[in-house]
Amino acid sequence: MTTNPPPTMVQPGRIRVLKPGSNPNGAVVYWMFRDQRVKDNWALVHAVDEANKRNAPVAVAFNLFDMFKGANARHLGFMLRGLKHLQASLYNSLHIPFFLFQGEAIETIPKFLIECGASLLVTDFTPLREIRKYKEEICKKVGDSVSVHEVDAHNVVPVWEASSKLEYGARTIRSKINKLLPTYLIDYPTLQSPNQRWAFTPPDIHWDKLIQECLKKGAGVSEIDWCEPGETAALDVLMGNQNGFLTKRLKNYATDRNNPLKPRALSGLSPYLHFGQISAQRCAFEARNVRKVAPEAVDAFLEELIVRRELADNFCYYQPHYDSLMGAWEWARNTLMDHASDKREHLYTREQLEKAQTADQLWNASQLEMVHFGKMHGFMRMYWAKKILEWTNGPEEALAIAIYLNDKYEIDGRDPSGYVGCMWSICGVHDQGWRERPVFGKIRYMNYAGCKRKFNVDAYIAYVKRLVVETKKRKAEAGLSSGRDKETRREA
């Protein structure tokens, strides 16, 4: 049961009180996890605002889950390097300390709240079930004195304000979101240092050692080298003078974004949005400010950034089975099960698919792009997932494999947009029924011939081959350089 939040600097409806508390004066702790940034962060704004009202200090806490949902070197390296920058920025700009914990959040966060005499815990919003369960347990553990507030700093329109129910598709949620944009798509207030300073210094975080330990644990999937982590890098990708999306690449978005041979037509923001290193609201606000330059491109960008992303959060928030066949609409479940035993031209194991060992060179290229580059082009993701449905023993197996591969290799995996992308492709979520055919039933069909009509398939396959060779070469050179550095240090 939630209650209305107290007056605040934060926009109305963005905060929910998960648990009221009886202590009005203690410290405020912001448990950060989905929105890993200092600037343009409504949760941090709310934490500082509440701390000043209580004449109390504020701290940021982050709990490093051990290999959360299969996270590997690709995800952990990017995230931890971003957090290293965040810690310095947080203290230098706002004098707010950053505490890093390892272990189970349901143990570390309540323990920290007791140790610092906190009266309020501010948390990020996420629709994913694991974190929602952690929050429920933490609310039970913190006692009657501590309040718990949840802030949706990830969506432009808070998920519970956009809709109170599971939406059928983009057409049903679009008008609801657009109606609320005048309220929510605004600039952020200027955030000042809290009035009270934290009483004790956090333990030192040995970032380089921690990063190396996590990279070693998750070494099965290597880091990416084309995307620099952190808030500063994210803002540069959005609107930098050299190659920023809004400043240099925007005009081609509307016409080229669905062409896998033109990846630079895309914004390149998805890793930063996933890890919360940039605010979707900031991206939308700045895009709207340059709409006169390229109105079609901006409109298309805002549709993807706001409507489609927030539709994914809506689905995962209101549909508990967001990653299984049970989460599909009844018509889709029925048609898929009706055709589950249809004869397949090819049957591949998960291992064969993971290693790109199929008879379809286009599909293999898309898989290799994801494995080596950490990002598959959005158009190819649809083809890729639908082929998995066509080549496995049934829709349940297909969905499980698609989610496994997506979460393991995509830098923005383990995300509502990823789950909904797989569910759309395989289970018809947010889509409609189409002409019935073998295996797919009434699920939308895609094939090689359709891709050939869209773009130069052979050129895409050649592009990925070059990409893989170049990526392997850079990693080999980086490994050789690292080995030489270690040898030099031993000799010294």
Backbone torsions as a table, in degrees:
resi	resn	phi	psi	omega
1	MET	NA	124.8	179.0
2	THR	-105.2	155.8	178.4
3	THR	-125.4	166.5	-179.0
4	ASN	-69.1	137.6	179.9
5	PRO	-74.2	160.6	175.7
6	PRO	-71.7	166.3	177.1
7	PRO	-55.7	143.1	-173.1
8	THR	-157.5	164.5	173.4
9	MET	-68.7	-22.4	-174.2
10	VAL	-76.4	148.1	-177.2
11	GLN	-55.9	144.9	180.0
12	PRO	-60.9	138.9	178.1
13	GLY	86.7	-6.9	-178.1
14	ARG	-83.9	-17.2	-177.0
15	ILE	-111.5	140.7	170.1
16	ARG	-125.9	138.0	175.7
17	VAL	-88.9	106.5	178.9
18	LEU	-76.2	-30.4	-178.9
19	LYS	-155.1	121.8	175.2
20	PRO	-76.8	154.9	178.9
21	GLY	-132.2	162.9	-175.2
22	SER	-97.1	-11.1	-178.0
23	ASN	-94.1	114.5	-176.9
24	PRO	-93.1	-1.9	-166.4
25	ASN	-123.7	-8.0	-174.4
26	GLY	-77.6	179.7	-177.8
27	ALA	-63.4	159.7	177.5
28	VAL	-112.1	131.3	177.5
29	VAL	-118.1	128.7	174.6
30	TYR	-102.2	110.3	175.3
31	TRP	-84.8	103.1	-176.6
32	MET	-91.1	136.1	170.9
33	PHE	-149.5	-45.9	-176.4
34	ARG	-91.3	-26.6	-175.8
35	ASP	-116.1	86.0	-170.4
36	GLN	-93.7	70.6	-179.5
37	ARG	-154.0	161.5	176.6
38	VAL	-95.7	-47.2	-177.8
39	LYS	-79.2	149.6	171.1
40	ASP	55.6	46.0	-176.7
41	ASN	-125.1	103.8	-177.0
42	TRP	-62.3	-31.2	179.3
43	ALA	-66.4	-41.8	177.8
44	LEU	-68.7	-39.5	176.0
45	VAL	-57.5	-45.3	-179.1
46	HIS	-66.1	-40.8	179.6
47	ALA	-61.6	-44.7	179.4
48	VAL	-67.3	-41.6	179.3
49	ASP	-59.8	-46.4	179.9
50	GLU	-67.4	-37.5	177.9
51	ALA	-62.0	-42.7	179.4
52	ASN	-66.1	-37.7	177.6
53	LYS	-63.5	-32.8	-177.9
54	ARG	-91.6	-2.0	-174.3
55	ASN	53.9	47.0	-174.1
56	ALA	-131.5	160.7	177.2
57	PRO	-81.8	168.3	179.2
58	VAL	-133.8	143.6	175.7
59	ALA	-134.3	156.7	174.6
60	VAL	-106.9	131.3	177.0
61	ALA	-118.1	139.7	177.2
62	PHE	-131.3	129.6	178.5
63	ASN	-105.9	119.7	179.8
64	LEU	-86.3	101.8	177.2
65	PHE	-69.7	138.8	-178.8
66	ASP	-75.2	106.1	177.5
67	MET	54.9	47.8	-176.8
68	PHE	-56.5	123.7	179.0
69	LYS	50.1	40.1	176.2
70	GLY	79.4	16.4	179.4
71	ALA	-55.5	142.0	-177.1
72	ASN	-130.5	-168.3	-176.5
73	ALA	-57.1	-36.0	-179.4
74	ARG	-60.1	-46.7	-177.9
75	HIS	-78.7	-46.6	-174.3
76	LEU	-68.7	-38.5	178.9
77	GLY	-62.1	-46.3	179.7
78	PHE	-63.2	-44.9	-177.0
79	MET	-67.0	-47.4	-175.9
80	LEU	-67.9	-36.6	177.2
81	ARG	-65.8	-36.5	175.0
82	GLY	-65.7	-40.3	179.7
83	LEU	-67.7	-32.8	176.4
84	LYS	-60.3	-44.5	176.1
85	HIS	-65.6	-39.8	-177.8
86	LEU	-61.9	-43.5	-179.6
87	GLN	-56.4	-46.0	-179.2
88	ALA	-66.1	-44.3	-179.5
89	SER	-64.0	-40.5	-178.3
90	LEU	-61.6	-44.0	-178.2
91	TYR	-77.5	-41.6	-176.7
92	ASN	-67.0	-36.3	-175.8
93	SER	-92.9	-29.7	-174.3
94	LEU	-127.9	-3.8	-177.8
95	HIS	56.9	37.5	177.7
96	ILE	-105.9	127.5	-178.9
97	PRO	-77.2	155.0	-178.7
98	PHE	-121.3	122.4	179.1
99	PHE	-109.8	128.9	178.5
100	LEU	-111.7	125.1	178.4
101	PHE	-116.5	154.1	175.0
102	GLN	-126.7	140.6	-177.5
103	GLY	125.8	-153.1	-179.2
104	GLU	-87.7	124.7	-177.9
105	ALA	-61.0	-31.1	-179.1
106	ILE	-69.2	-11.7	174.5
107	GLU	-103.3	-47.2	-172.1
108	THR	-70.9	-41.9	-175.7
109	ILE	-69.2	-49.2	176.6
110	PRO	-59.3	-38.8	179.0
111	LYS	-61.2	-43.4	179.3
112	PHE	-65.5	-38.8	179.0
113	LEU	-61.5	-39.4	178.8
114	ILE	-68.3	-44.5	-177.2
115	GLU	-60.6	-36.5	-176.1
116	CYS	-99.1	3.9	178.7
117	GLY	63.3	42.6	-176.0
118	ALA	-72.3	148.2	174.5
119	SER	-108.7	-16.5	-176.1
120	LEU	-144.7	132.7	170.0
121	LEU	-111.8	121.8	174.6
122	VAL	-101.4	132.0	-178.6
123	THR	-126.8	154.2	170.9
124	ASP	-72.5	158.8	173.2
125	PHE	-95.3	139.6	167.4
126	THR	-146.9	145.0	178.0
127	PRO	-86.0	-4.9	-174.2
128	LEU	-75.4	139.7	-167.6
129	ARG	-64.3	-34.3	-175.9
130	GLU	-62.5	-48.5	-178.6
131	ILE	-70.2	-35.4	177.7
132	ARG	-61.9	-37.9	177.5
133	LYS	-66.7	-41.6	177.4
134	TYR	-58.9	-42.3	-179.3
135	LYS	-62.5	-42.5	178.2
136	GLU	-58.9	-43.2	-179.7
137	GLU	-68.0	-39.9	179.7
138	ILE	-64.6	-41.2	177.7
139	CYS	-58.5	-34.8	178.7
140	LYS	-72.9	-30.6	-172.5
141	LYS	-86.9	-23.3	-169.3
142	VAL	-80.7	-9.6	177.2
143	GLY	86.4	173.0	-174.2
144	ASP	-71.8	-21.7	-172.8
145	SER	-79.0	-22.3	-172.3
146	VAL	-99.4	128.8	172.2
147	SER	-86.8	152.5	175.8
148	VAL	-128.5	119.7	178.7
149	HIS	-113.9	136.7	176.3
150	GLU	-109.9	132.1	-177.6
151	VAL	-122.4	125.6	174.2
152	ASP	-86.5	91.6	177.0
153	ALA	-98.1	2.9	-174.7
154	HIS	-93.4	-37.1	-178.4
155	ASN	-97.3	151.7	175.0
156	VAL	-66.0	-51.1	172.6
157	VAL	-102.3	122.7	-179.2
158	PRO	-52.6	141.3	-171.5
159	VAL	-58.4	-38.1	-178.1
160	TRP	-78.9	-17.6	174.9
161	GLU	-85.5	-35.2	-179.7
162	ALA	-62.9	-40.5	-179.5
163	SER	-161.2	148.6	178.4
164	SER	-100.0	10.5	-176.4
165	LYS	-150.0	170.7	174.7
166	LEU	-70.6	121.6	-178.7
167	GLU	-87.7	147.4	-177.3
168	TYR	-74.2	-35.4	-178.1
169	GLY	-172.9	-175.2	-178.1
170	ALA	-59.9	-37.3	-177.0
171	ARG	-66.0	-26.3	-178.7
172	THR	-88.3	-22.2	-179.1
173	ILE	-100.8	-20.2	-172.9
174	ARG	-58.0	-49.5	-177.5
175	SER	-66.4	-32.3	178.7
176	LYS	-66.6	-42.1	178.3
177	ILE	-69.1	-46.9	-177.6
178	ASN	-60.6	-34.0	179.0
179	LYS	-63.7	-30.4	-176.3
180	LEU	-96.3	-6.6	-178.1
181	LEU	-60.7	-37.2	177.5
182	PRO	-58.7	-28.8	178.0
183	THR	-79.4	-41.7	-169.4
184	TYR	-102.0	-27.1	-178.3
185	LEU	-87.5	75.1	-179.6
186	ILE	-127.2	172.2	175.6
187	ASP	-77.9	163.9	-177.9
188	TYR	-87.5	151.8	172.3
189	PRO	-71.2	156.8	176.4
190	THR	-75.5	126.5	-176.9
191	LEU	-96.8	124.5	178.5
192	GLN	-103.4	163.8	176.2
193	SER	-60.2	144.5	176.7
194	PRO	-62.2	153.8	-176.7
195	ASN	-66.0	-32.7	-179.0
196	GLN	-109.2	139.8	177.9
197	ARG	-90.8	151.4	177.1
198	TRP	-66.7	142.2	-170.1
199	ALA	-78.4	-26.8	-177.2
200	PHE	-133.6	156.2	-175.8
201	THR	-84.8	134.7	178.2
202	PRO	-65.1	154.8	173.8
203	PRO	-59.6	147.5	177.5
204	ASP	-61.1	141.3	175.1
205	ILE	-107.1	116.4	179.6
206	HIS	-86.8	82.4	-169.5
207	TRP	-59.3	-47.3	-175.9
208	ASP	-61.9	-41.1	178.5
209	LYS	-65.7	-44.3	-179.9
210	LEU	-61.9	-44.6	180.0
211	ILE	-61.8	-44.1	179.9
212	GLN	-64.0	-38.1	178.0
213	GLU	-63.5	-43.7	-179.5
214	CYS	-69.0	-36.9	177.8
215	LEU	-65.5	-36.7	179.0
216	LYS	-67.2	-42.0	179.1
217	LYS	-62.9	-41.2	-175.3
218	GLY	-103.3	30.7	-171.1
219	ALA	-67.2	-10.9	-179.3
220	GLY	-62.4	-24.6	178.0
221	VAL	-128.3	117.8	-172.3
222	SER	-76.1	161.2	176.5
223	GLU	-66.5	161.5	171.9
224	ILE	-96.0	154.0	-178.2
225	ASP	-121.5	6.1	-177.0
226	TRP	-99.0	-1.8	-173.1
227	CYS	-137.1	108.3	-178.6
228	GLU	-77.6	128.7	-177.3
229	PRO	-78.2	161.3	173.9
230	GLY	111.7	160.6	-177.5
231	GLU	-61.1	-43.7	-177.5
232	THR	-62.6	-43.9	178.6
233	ALA	-64.7	-38.9	-179.7
234	ALA	-62.3	-44.7	-179.9
235	LEU	-65.9	-33.0	178.0
236	ASP	-67.7	-38.6	176.8
237	VAL	-65.0	-36.3	-179.5
238	LEU	-70.3	-49.0	-170.8
239	MET	-148.4	35.1	176.8
240	GLY	-71.1	158.2	-177.3
241	ASN	-72.4	-27.8	-174.7
242	GLN	-82.5	-52.6	-175.0
243	ASN	-147.4	32.5	-179.0
244	GLY	-66.2	148.3	-178.0
245	PHE	-60.9	-50.5	-176.3
246	LEU	-74.5	-26.5	-175.4
247	THR	-91.4	-28.9	-172.5
248	LYS	-127.8	-23.5	-169.3
249	ARG	-122.7	0.2	-171.9
250	LEU	-61.0	-43.2	-170.3
251	LYS	-58.8	-27.7	-177.1
252	ASN	-87.9	-4.5	-172.7
253	TYR	-63.2	-47.0	-174.4
254	ALA	-63.2	-38.3	-174.6
255	THR	-90.7	-28.3	-169.6
256	ASP	-113.1	-3.7	-171.2
257	ARG	-66.2	-22.0	179.9
258	ASN	-97.0	11.6	179.2
259	ASN	-102.5	110.2	-178.1
260	PRO	-61.6	-16.0	178.6
261	LEU	-84.4	-3.1	-179.0
262	LYS	-126.5	62.8	-176.9
263	PRO	-63.1	-25.1	-179.5
264	ARG	-72.4	-10.7	175.4
265	ALA	-72.2	-20.0	179.1
266	LEU	-80.0	164.6	-175.7
267	SER	-72.9	-31.3	-175.5
268	GLY	75.9	15.0	-173.5
269	LEU	-94.9	-10.2	-170.8
270	SER	-59.1	-38.5	176.6
271	PRO	-61.6	-39.5	-178.5
272	TYR	-70.9	-38.2	177.7
273	LEU	-67.6	-40.7	-179.8
274	HIS	-61.2	-48.2	-178.6
275	PHE	-84.7	3.6	177.5
276	GLY	68.8	23.6	179.5
277	GLN	-80.9	-8.2	170.6
278	ILE	-144.3	150.2	-178.5
279	SER	-87.5	132.0	174.3
280	ALA	-60.4	-33.5	179.0
281	GLN	-65.4	-39.8	176.6
282	ARG	-63.9	-44.6	180.0
283	CYS	-60.0	-45.0	-178.7
284	ALA	-68.0	-40.7	-179.1
285	PHE	-62.1	-46.3	-179.0
286	GLU	-70.3	-35.8	177.8
287	ALA	-65.1	-43.4	179.2
288	ARG	-62.0	-32.3	-179.9
289	ASN	-68.6	-19.0	179.8
290	VAL	-113.8	20.8	-175.4
291	ARG	-59.7	-33.0	-179.1
292	LYS	-60.8	-27.7	-178.0
293	VAL	-69.2	-40.6	-177.3
294	ALA	-153.1	78.4	-173.7
295	PRO	-60.2	-40.6	-179.9
296	GLU	-65.6	-40.8	179.9
297	ALA	-65.8	-44.5	180.0
298	VAL	-64.1	-43.7	179.6
299	ASP	-61.2	-41.7	179.0
300	ALA	-66.2	-40.6	179.2
301	PHE	-63.9	-44.9	-179.9
302	LEU	-67.0	-32.8	175.4
303	GLU	-61.1	-44.8	179.5
304	GLU	-71.7	-44.4	-173.9
305	LEU	-68.7	-39.7	-175.1
306	ILE	-102.6	-64.4	-171.5
307	VAL	-63.6	-51.3	-175.6
308	ARG	-70.4	-42.1	177.8
309	ARG	-63.4	-42.7	-176.0
310	GLU	-77.1	-24.6	171.3
311	LEU	-64.6	-38.5	178.0
312	ALA	-64.4	-42.8	176.9
313	ASP	-64.6	-38.8	177.3
314	ASN	-59.1	-44.7	-178.0
315	PHE	-63.5	-47.7	-177.4
316	CYS	-70.8	-26.2	-179.2
317	TYR	-77.0	-43.4	-174.7
318	TYR	-97.2	-10.5	179.1
319	GLN	-115.7	103.3	-178.2
320	PRO	-63.3	-24.1	179.3
321	HIS	-98.2	48.9	-172.6
322	TYR	-70.8	-10.4	-178.8
323	ASP	-126.3	30.2	177.7
324	SER	-144.1	166.0	-179.5
325	LEU	-60.2	-27.0	178.2
326	MET	-63.0	-19.6	179.7
327	GLY	-85.6	-5.3	179.6
328	ALA	-78.8	158.6	174.2
329	TRP	-66.7	157.1	-174.4
330	GLU	-58.6	-41.0	-179.4
331	TRP	-60.7	-37.2	-178.2
332	ALA	-72.9	-43.7	177.0
333	ARG	-58.1	-45.4	-177.5
334	ASN	-62.6	-46.4	-177.4
335	THR	-68.3	-36.4	178.4
336	LEU	-66.9	-42.0	179.8
337	MET	-71.1	-32.5	176.4
338	ASP	-60.7	-30.2	-175.4
339	HIS	-111.0	10.7	-176.7
340	ALA	-62.1	-31.5	-177.8
341	SER	-96.0	7.8	178.2
342	ASP	-61.2	147.7	179.1
343	LYS	-68.0	130.8	176.7
344	ARG	-99.0	143.2	177.5
345	GLU	-66.5	-37.2	177.8
346	HIS	-133.2	148.4	170.9
347	LEU	-128.5	125.1	-179.1
348	TYR	-123.1	147.2	174.7
349	THR	-80.8	167.3	176.8
350	ARG	-61.2	-37.8	-180.0
351	GLU	-64.4	-42.9	178.7
352	GLN	-62.9	-41.8	178.8
353	LEU	-65.9	-42.7	-179.0
354	GLU	-61.5	-34.2	-179.4
355	LYS	-90.9	7.2	179.2
356	ALA	57.9	45.7	-178.6
357	GLN	-106.6	64.2	177.9
358	THR	-119.4	172.6	178.9
359	ALA	-83.3	-3.0	-176.4
360	ASP	-104.3	104.8	-176.2
361	GLN	-67.4	-28.1	176.9
362	LEU	-67.4	-46.3	178.0
363	TRP	-62.9	-43.2	178.8
364	ASN	-57.5	-41.0	-179.9
365	ALA	-62.9	-42.5	-179.6
366	SER	-64.9	-39.7	177.4
367	GLN	-64.3	-43.0	179.7
368	LEU	-66.9	-35.7	176.4
369	GLU	-59.6	-43.3	-179.6
370	MET	-68.5	-44.4	-176.8
371	VAL	-63.8	-44.6	-172.9
372	HIS	-93.6	-30.2	-176.0
373	PHE	-99.6	-21.8	179.9
374	GLY	82.3	7.9	-177.0
375	LYS	-157.7	118.0	174.5
376	MET	-97.1	140.7	179.2
377	HIS	-58.3	140.9	-174.8
378	GLY	-57.3	-38.3	178.8
379	PHE	-65.3	-40.6	-179.1
380	MET	-70.0	-27.5	178.0
381	ARG	-59.6	-36.4	179.8
382	MET	-67.2	-49.5	179.1
383	TYR	-60.5	-45.1	-178.5
384	TRP	-56.6	-49.6	-177.1
385	ALA	-69.0	-40.1	-178.5
386	LYS	-67.0	-33.3	176.1
387	LYS	-68.4	-33.3	176.6
388	ILE	-62.8	-38.9	174.6
389	LEU	-60.3	-39.7	-176.5
390	GLU	-72.0	-24.7	-169.7
391	TRP	-111.2	9.7	-179.1
392	THR	-122.6	177.5	-170.2
393	ASN	-75.9	-8.2	179.8
394	GLY	169.6	170.2	-174.9
395	PRO	-63.8	-33.9	179.4
396	GLU	-63.8	-46.0	179.2
397	GLU	-64.9	-42.1	-179.3
398	ALA	-60.3	-46.4	-178.5
399	LEU	-65.0	-43.0	-179.7
400	ALA	-61.9	-41.5	179.9
401	ILE	-68.6	-43.3	-179.5
402	ALA	-61.1	-44.2	-179.9
403	ILE	-67.5	-40.4	178.2
404	TYR	-58.8	-49.5	-178.3
405	LEU	-67.7	-42.4	179.7
406	ASN	-60.7	-47.0	-177.7
407	ASP	-68.8	-31.6	-177.2
408	LYS	-76.2	-39.5	-169.5
409	TYR	-109.7	-28.8	-179.3
410	GLU	-73.1	132.5	177.9
411	ILE	-62.5	-27.8	176.8
412	ASP	-104.6	29.6	175.9
413	GLY	-71.6	176.2	-178.6
414	ARG	58.9	44.9	-171.9
415	ASP	-136.5	148.1	177.2
416	PRO	-52.8	-39.9	-179.5
417	SER	-63.9	-34.4	177.5
418	GLY	-68.8	-43.8	179.1
419	TYR	-63.9	-43.1	-179.7
420	VAL	-69.0	-34.5	176.3
421	GLY	-60.8	-43.4	177.4
422	CYS	-68.3	-40.6	-179.6
423	MET	-67.4	-36.7	177.0
424	TRP	-64.0	-47.3	-174.3
425	SER	-68.0	-41.1	-172.2
426	ILE	-99.4	-35.5	-172.6
427	CYS	-114.1	6.3	174.8
428	GLY	69.1	17.2	178.4
429	VAL	-64.3	135.0	-178.7
430	HIS	64.9	16.9	178.1
431	ASP	-123.6	-170.7	179.7
432	GLN	-128.0	169.1	177.0
433	GLY	-74.3	143.9	-179.8
434	TRP	-122.0	-176.1	-179.4
435	ARG	-58.5	133.7	-175.3
436	GLU	-72.6	140.1	179.6
437	ARG	-150.3	165.8	179.7
438	PRO	-58.4	150.7	177.6
439	VAL	67.4	-55.2	-175.9
440	PHE	-77.9	-24.6	-171.8
441	GLY	62.2	-124.7	-179.5
442	LYS	-99.0	8.6	175.9
443	ILE	-72.0	140.9	180.0
444	ARG	-52.4	135.4	-175.4
445	TYR	-104.0	144.1	171.2
446	MET	-135.9	145.7	178.8
447	ASN	-143.7	175.3	-177.3
448	TYR	-60.4	-42.0	-178.0
449	ALA	-62.8	-38.3	178.1
450	GLY	-65.1	-37.8	177.2
451	CYS	-65.4	-39.1	179.6
452	LYS	-61.8	-32.5	178.1
453	ARG	-72.9	-23.8	-176.5
454	LYS	-85.7	-39.6	-174.7
455	PHE	-156.8	173.3	-179.1
456	ASN	-79.8	98.0	-175.0
457	VAL	-61.0	-45.3	-178.5
458	ASP	-62.2	-37.9	178.9
459	ALA	-66.7	-36.8	177.7
460	TYR	-65.8	-43.5	179.3
461	ILE	-61.2	-43.1	178.6
462	ALA	-65.7	-39.0	178.5
463	TYR	-60.1	-44.7	-179.2
464	VAL	-66.8	-38.9	177.6
465	LYS	-58.6	-44.3	177.9
466	ARG	-64.4	-41.0	-179.7
467	LEU	-59.9	-43.9	-179.3
468	VAL	-65.5	-45.0	179.8
469	VAL	-61.5	-46.1	-179.3
470	GLU	-65.2	-40.2	179.8
471	THR	-64.9	-45.4	178.4
472	LYS	-61.7	-40.1	-179.4
473	LYS	-64.1	-45.0	-180.0
474	ARG	-63.2	-40.6	-179.1
475	LYS	-68.6	-37.5	177.4
476	ALA	-64.7	-42.2	178.3
477	GLU	-65.6	-39.2	178.8
478	ALA	-66.1	-39.1	178.2
479	GLY	-66.2	-40.1	178.4
480	LEU	-64.4	-44.4	179.2
481	SER	-62.2	-41.9	179.1
482	SER	-63.4	-40.5	178.8
483	GLY	-63.7	-40.2	177.8
484	ARG	-64.4	-39.6	179.2
485	ASP	-62.7	-42.3	179.5
486	LYS	-64.1	-41.6	-180.0
487	GLU	-63.9	-40.0	178.6
488	THR	-62.5	-42.5	-179.6
489	ARG	-66.0	-37.0	178.2
490	ARG	-65.1	-41.9	-179.8
491	GLU	-65.8	-35.4	179.7
492	ALA	-68.3	NA	NA
